[in-house]
Amino acid sequence: QAERIYKFNMADTLRRGNRVRETRGGLLCGYRIYFCKDVAGNKAPPMHELVLMMDAAGGEVVNGGGDLNKDKHRDNNKKKKKKKKVIVITSDPPTKHQLMDGVAKKLMGGCCKGKRFTTSWLFQCLLTQELTGIEEEEEEANEDELLDGGVELLKEK
């Protein structure tokens, strides 16, 4: 019944979830997630549960402030530093305060190039194990990395 209500297929979700964990380390691996004020508990779980959910999906919850300065992580496969991508989460619908959130604006502009989505989007992504709306860009970036890696392999031979 939940599959019909929330428009997902559990078998497909489990299959995609296994694949995404094997290939990327989790649906949100490489992402920093910022929850705007008043998201937690407003038609969403409390903050400590949101943190657990994001951690289980491979993401890193940031609170702004000092967390914003930790904008690079080491990719174990490439042995080089890469910027983590940022996802800003608002309620659905976003409140005026959330749309004006200074930390969110900072994360979405400048060097971070974060993207804003609602809790409904986030939970649908978790249910289906697909990052709709940003997945296409990720696939293009992964294809470029694969091509670059192939060129490097050819150079080594």
Steps between C-alpha positions, in 0.01 A plus 500: 500500500785743578640442151174616346458799733858625465546392136802275525586132449682339794681241284631775270597715800698215658673423170593865443604539864743209475641632173545856628673379819740285296581769244490824702484405865136604539236718340630816668869412508698809404216733602471739790142557610386819669156506661350848521358612834166344596523209254549242775172422672294691241348205309849346526674290764694666782852618416679207666301259279569706187872485581481120536315470168752717314790311657346165397475632144867607504436873534643751744268741682645847545374778722672793334765693688823302524353213299503722192879513509528123472425514128737230382531130562738234382368266234664168585484379140668803348729607790423864435279755666156570358238747614192346651175600340240675715128435532291756690175359639191708577152405617237430238393764422801709606433773753597860426765474772650191334513673162686791661734278710846662485693173538291338227566796269872473570495127427311550175723779374872551477723197510245248627239516220250321721148422388179548696241224529208421729456226757251333265772477233751363752270230633395397149869469407564283805197283422603442140880524547517749211613862514246647261579849379875470553572144389535600134780744582671236713487242221656748255776579751562128561523438124756780470702348786486159334619649172781685678595178678504311170731759347732468801504120461591537134781739588636250754518221240 
